[in-house]
């Protein structure tokens, strides 16, 4: 199943904050791979337990991309960063 992932302004801002080109490229590649096959084992696509409608994929060992489901097969990429940022700081800043 092909899905659509729409990057938000917050995602792009977070992507620039990574400052390491390899981390940025890994995040971009993870989003592209998610669009092609979101069930690919490398992504470890999973729902957040206590946040309905939010999902994560892994871009590197330590980095996650936070997705928000907007419809059937449509997601917004809302944040990218390390585990603590994505699971904690993102929801505190909202």
Steps between C-alpha positions, in 0.01 A plus 500: 500500500633839403452775755543875476722678752470879507782685680386784727690821570586368845647182347716703261617721788589194709677345202723808468576485874656156461803680346663173402456433126491122543221524761304735274543269201396198706182677607418595140567145382278359775212722389545392136517133602187547711317635195604198296439233765415609854516140622869462411673345802782757493257776594342323798174685436309505828210679665559706814319332787357805674459732202222394265579577137877535546760260362879485485754367255872465555741690282814396690566300813436803721277720285125479446257665262163578657200460271144619555226312315274734302299252299508162333860467382581867569746604771669823598864491608483727803835455677840335469771456759635272765279275709459744790410791275241315296335321790517785750586847382273497197185452706609751766545776242149455360 
